[in-house]
Amino acid sequence: MARDMEADSSYPIAVLTFIYILDCLGHSKEQTKILSRENHHKQAMLSTSAQTTELLKIGELKARSGISVKTIRYYEQLGLIEAEKRTEGGFRLFTPEAIARLAFIKRSQSLGLSLQEIGEILHVHDQGKLPCQEVRHKLQAKVKDIEQRIEELQLLKTQLKSLIDTPKDISTNPAKDIICPIIQQN
């Protein structure tokens, strides 16, 4: 099904990707035809509206994304987002796609990815490639780090419990160089 439609250049790449995913998920050809027609229509509408959409000033981007102007400027400085252009007065102007990009950045941060890691993923995306392999690799590394951290925390928990269980009848007159025998005991 997707191969039949690849020859038709009227379908945007997003529609072809959508159709391919439907094929992979095992949708029947009839279901795929119906869904792809609906998605093609939506994409055409989005494409038309995107052409008439104005660029967003940084304040508008802040309002739509919920991210502060200072953070948007910082992300721009890091190369995570880019202003499409500037006004004669020097105001940054962003495409509406910057909203989705900012949402991706925030979601990635919530999953524990650093801004550097997010930048690497966005770099792959900006080259026209789907960065899912890169994302999967980074998330697997995060899981490994979390597992190691859990082990370290379990060990720390054991140590803390043993300190808490220190007998309460510790000497009330410790040596002058002892601040707290619970912490300073061997």
N, C-alpha and C positions, 0 to 999 in steps of 0.2 A: 504494500500500500504506500508506504513512505517513498519507496523508490519510484513508483508511478508518478508521484507528485513532484519529485525532485526535478524532473524535466520541465515542469511548468514554472517558469521564472516569476510568475505573478505572485507566488507564495513567498512571503518573507522568511528569512532563516529561522525566526522564532516559531513560525507556524510549522515549518519542517521539523524542527526540534521537538515541538509538542507532539506531532504525529509519530515521530520515531519513538518517543517515550510511551505513547499509547500502544504502539506495536509491541514494544518490549514488555508492557504490562499485560499483554494478551487480549486486548480489546479486539472484538471482531471487526472485519473490514467495514461493515455497515455502521457500527458504533463510531469507528474512527472517522468515516466520511462525515457523519453528522457533527461530531465534536470538532473536526478540523474546519468544516464550513463555518461553524459558530466562532471558532477562534480566529479564523481568517478575517471574518467580518469585524470582530473586535479589534484585531491588529490594524486593519485598514482605518477604522475610526480613530484609534490611538495615533496612528501615523499622521492622519490629517490634523488632529488636534495638536499634536506635537509641533507641527509646522507653524501653527498660528499661536502657540503658547509663547508668551514673552519670557525673557530671562528674568531670574529672581535676584533681587538685591540681597545682600547678606542678612539683613533684618527679616526679610520674607522667608529666607531659607531657615533661619533660626525659628521663626514662628511655626513653620510647617514640619520641621524635624524635631523640635524640642531640644536642640543642642545649642549651647551658648555661642555667641559671636566669637568670643575669645577661643573657644575650642575649635570652631570652624576655621579660624585663621591659623591655629596651630596645626590642624590637619593639612591645611593648604601648604604651610611651611614645610611639613614633612613629605609632601607630595602624594598624600592619600586622596585628596580631591584637588580639583583645579578649577579656577574661575575661567569661564568661557572667554570673557573679556572684561575690560574696565570702561566705565563711563568717562566722559571728558573730565569730570571732577575726581576721577580716581576710584570711584566706588566699584567694588567687585560685583560681577554679574555671573550667576550660575545657571546652568540648564536645570530643568526639573528633575533630570536623572540624578542630580546630586543628592536629592532627598533619599532615594533608594540606596545610594552609595553610603550615605551617612548611617542609614539604618543597618546596612551590612556591617559597617565598622563597629557600631555599638553592640550588635548581636555577637560579633566575633570576640569583642572584648569580654562580654558576659560569659563566653565559653572558655575564657582564660588565655586567649591569644594576645600576644603583645602587639603594639603598633608596628613594630618591625616585621613581625610575622604577617600581619594583615597587609602591610605594604607589599610583601613578596607575593601574596595571593592576588592582590589587585594588579600587580605588574603582569602576572600571567594572564589575567582577565583582559587587561588593556592591550595585550598582544593578540586578542581575538580568540584565545583558547579558553576552554572551560577548565577552571582551576580545581576541580573536585579531587583529583589525585593528590595535588599539593595539600589541599585541606585535609583529606583523609590521613595523610602522612603526619601532618602537624597535630591533628587530634589524637592519633595513636601515641605520639610522643607525649602529649599532655596526660593521657591516661597512665602511661608508664611513670611520669613524674608524680602524679597523684598517688599511685600505688606505693612508690618509694616514700613519699611524704607521710602516708598513712602508717607505714612501718615505723618511721622515725617518731611519729606522734604516739604510737602504741608504746614504744620504748620509753618515751618521756613520761607518759601516763603511769607506767609501772614505777619509774623512779620517783615521781611525785607522790604516789600512793605510799611507797615505802617511807618517804620522809614524813608524810602525814601520820603514819602509824608509829612514829618515834615515841617512845615512852614519855609521858607527860611529866615524869619526875626528874627531868633533866636538871642538872646542877643549877641552882639559882645563883651561884657565884662562879661563873666561868672565868677563864683567864682573860686578862685585859684585852688581848688581841682578838677575842671571839666576840662577834656582833650577835650572831644567833646560832646556837649549836645545831639546830635542826638543819640549816643550810650548810653549815661548815663541817658537819661530821663526815667522816670518810665512808 
